[in-house]
Amino acid sequence: MSTTTTTTTTAPSQRITAGNILQLFPDIDTRLAESTRAQARDNDLEGYDEEQIRLMEEVCIVLDENDVPIGSASKKICHLMKNIDMGLLHRAFSVFLFDSENRLLLQQRASEKITFPDMWTNTCCSHPLGIPGETGAELDAAILGVKRAAQRKLNQELGIKAEQVPLEKFDFLTRIHYKAPSDGKWGEHEIDYILFIKTNVDLDINPNEVRDTCYVSAQKLKDMFADSSLKFTPWFKLICETMLFEWWEHLDQGLDKYKGEKEIRRM
């Protein structure tokens, strides 16, 4: 006795296209495709490094002036000065990593960076993304989100593994709201979460992100500021001119009184 197996293949009833996708699948979100097409049509990123162009597609968290998420937009959209001048604001973080000798790790941004290339700045500066785990409307959730983002970017930029910078070792101090142009086209308009962490780490620098690094004492950093040949990011200069050195003095004793500030500092 033989057994015959019959396989039936059903041809798709119609071809799926950008024109009919929402009719067939109403739950599909087409914004990614639309933003990708829009990006391909403009010349804003022409001539820049390919990896940095790719990173400009990452989705930042768009905020109102009270740090409440009200949407999301690509990193490119958030950093165009024409949008910043219209008030577009997004969430960011700045990590200050100190070693066991209380020296601060600085980085010099790579020449390939689209915004603020070749400038010296704090250990790591970037953005939480509009992805699960890095968003948050209430302050506690937002702080956890930026700590996760900080862990991700410390690895991506400096090769620092997550186990060397566990989430519980980050201290959140405050938020600063500032606006700064990079050139005529690009800039920053952020609510920036300030994170301190004291730990010894191993570096494996990504040269597409970081040109150089160094550990500095407070006095060495002041000497660097006095050197007119060195350029610094505007947010780093703001933080240094207003708060950093006072916080630094209390790194081992008395820092608790500066942690967890609820009010946003407007710069």
C-alpha positions, -999 to 999 in steps of 0.1 A, spaced: 0 0 0 15 34 -10 8 68 6 6 99 -15 14 133 0 0 163 -16 14 198 -9 -8 228 -17 9 262 -22 -13 292 -21 -1 321 -42 -5 355 -26 -37 372 -37 -18 405 -44 16 420 -43 23 440 -11 35 476 -19 39 509 -1 6 519 -17 -15 490 -3 3 480 29 -20 500 52 -51 486 35 -39 451 40 -23 456 75 -37 486 93 -15 480 123 18 485 104 36 517 113 50 533 80 69 562 96 102 544 93 99 539 56 87 574 51 116 589 71 141 567 52 126 580 19 127 616 31 164 612 41 173 598 7 158 628 -10 178 655 8 215 665 8 219 674 45 242 644 51 261 644 18 299 641 23 299 629 59 313 596 72 290 567 63 289 552 99 281 586 113 253 590 87 239 556 98 239 568 134 219 598 124 190 575 117 187 566 154 155 578 170 158 603 198 131 612 224 114 645 217 104 665 248 85 695 260 103 720 281 95 701 313 112 669 301 79 651 292 82 629 261 59 641 234 72 622 204 103 609 187 124 619 157 157 608 141 189 621 154 194 640 122 160 659 126 168 667 162 202 682 154 194 704 124 196 740 136 166 750 115 145 726 137 163 736 169 156 773 162 119 763 160 121 748 195 127 711 188 141 696 221 153 661 229 167 641 258 205 634 263 230 623 290 265 632 299 287 606 318 316 617 340 337 587 348 364 589 375 391 563 383 402 553 417 426 583 418 396 606 412 409 615 378 382 623 352 383 604 319 380 628 289 375 620 253 383 640 221 355 635 196 365 620 163 370 641 132 343 620 116 316 632 140 290 653 123 285 676 153 313 691 173 341 671 157 376 671 173 364 688 205 373 676 240 345 667 263 335 645 292 337 608 292 306 601 271 278 622 257 249 608 238 211 601 238 187 576 252 168 562 222 131 557 216 134 520 223 122 497 251 143 502 283 156 537 275 124 558 275 105 571 305 80 598 314 84 599 352 118 609 364 128 576 380 120 557 348 138 583 327 169 581 349 170 543 345 166 547 308 196 571 305 217 548 327 210 519 303 218 542 273 250 553 290 261 517 295 254 510 258 273 541 245 303 536 268 307 502 252 301 515 216 324 545 219 351 534 244 348 496 245 339 497 282 321 465 291 288 466 309 301 446 339 327 474 345 299 501 347 269 484 363 238 504 364 238 507 402 271 524 402 259 554 382 248 584 403 223 608 388 229 644 398 207 668 378 194 678 344 205 708 324 185 724 296 208 741 271 210 751 234 242 753 214 251 756 177 278 734 162 280 752 129 255 768 106 237 735 99 239 714 131 236 720 168 222 707 202 190 715 221 188 691 250 177 683 285 209 666 295 210 641 324 243 643 344 257 609 355 287 603 377 304 570 381 337 561 399 353 529 386 384 516 369 378 505 334 395 490 303 394 510 271 391 497 235 385 529 217 363 531 186 382 555 163 351 564 144 338 580 176 368 589 196 400 605 185 418 605 218 413 601 256 431 612 287 426 611 325 429 645 342 430 659 377 409 690 384 439 712 381 450 696 348 415 702 333 417 739 344 451 741 326 436 726 295 409 752 295 436 779 296 452 764 265 437 784 235 447 756 211 422 732 226 385 732 218 357 720 241 321 711 236 297 738 248 278 715 272 310 704 289 322 740 293 288 750 308 290 722 333 326 729 342 320 767 346 290 762 369 290 729 388 317 703 380 346 714 402 323 717 433 309 682 427 344 669 420 356 681 455 329 661 471 333 629 450 343 608 480 325 626 507 294 648 506 282 641 471 249 628 483 236 664 488 240 670 451 223 638 439 188 634 426 180 670 419 144 673 408 144 708 392 158 713 357 187 737 355 182 762 326 214 773 310 
